[in-house]
C-alpha cells in the first residue's frame, strides 16, 4: 500500500512539472534552470525506483492487482519522461531564440536604430501618411531629414522626393545646382528632397521609383520603374532608371531616354544639347534634349502637360515622385509591405 502511494505521488509530481513548464513557456529563459534541475532530480529518483512487475508475464508468473498498478505506473513514467524530453528540447530552442532576440534588439542597440527611409518606419509599425524623420546618413550624429512618407499607396513605405501641387504661393523650381543638391521646399507642400540625399539613399539600397499623378481631367495615373539610382555629385548626379513596369497605368513610359543622363540646372549645363534645357524649360532635371514627354519640375507658367498619360494632352494638377526599397533586392530583405508578396523571390 505504501508502494502505491509512492507511485501516485511521483505521477502527481510529474504532472505538476508538466503543467508548470507549459504555463510558463513564455518566461522560459528565467525559469529554465529551476525546471531543468527539477527534471534531473526526478530522473535520479526514477533510477532508484524498483521496477516491480516488469517481466512477470514473460516469466509465466500470475499477475496481481499490485502488479497491474506497477505496470500502469511504469508506462505512465515512460510517457511522462518522453514528454519531459520534448519540453526540455523546446526550452533549449526557446532560450536560444530569446538570447538571439535579446542580443539583436537590446535597449542600447534600439537606441541607435535609426530609420533610413519611410520603408523602415513602415516596418517599425507606422501606417499613416505624413511627415517623418529619417537618417539616410552613415553618421548617426547627423540631424534627421524631414520627409513626407506615403504609407497608403500600394502597401506604403514610399519616401517622397518630389511633390508638385496647387498652392496659393507656388514654389519656384528654377533653382541653382546647390539648391537642388541640398533640397528645398516643405514636405507637406511642394518639395525636392535634395540630390545629395537621393544619392546617399540609393547607393545603400536598391530602390524602385513611382510617379503618381492626378490629372486636370480627373484621371489618376501612375508609373513604376523597378530600378532607380542617383550617383554622387562627382559624377554629376548621374541617373540610372530602368525596368519600366507593366503595372503602370500611363499610356507610355513618361521618362524614356533619361537613363544614364546627368542632372542639369540653369547654372550647370550637363544635358546633351547645345543650349541649356533648365533655362529654356525651367527647373532642374535629367533633361533629354529638352524633349522629355513630361517635365516634373517645369515652372508654373509653363505647367506640367503631357500626352504620356492618355491619348491626348492633359495637364497635371498633382504629381509625386517617390522611392521604396525593392522588395526582393539583395540589399534589403527585411521590409515587409502590407499584404505584399515578394516578386520572383526564391
Protein Blocks (a to p, Z undefined) as FASTA:
>chain_A
ZZmmmmmmmmmmmmmmmmmmmmmmmmmmmmmmmmmmmmmmmmmmmmmpccehihklmnop
acdfklmmmmmmmmmmmmmmmmmmmmmmmmmmmmmmmmmmmmmmgfklmmmpccfblmlm
mmnopabecdddddfbfblkbccddddddfkggnijiacfbdcdddfbacdfbbcfklmm
nogcjfklccdebjklmmmmmmmbccddddddddfkopacddddfbdcdddfkloopacd
ehiafkbmbfbdfbghkgoiacddfklccbfbfbdfklmngpadddehhiafbdfkbcfk
lopadfklmmcdcddfbdcddddddfklmkbccbccehiacehiZZ
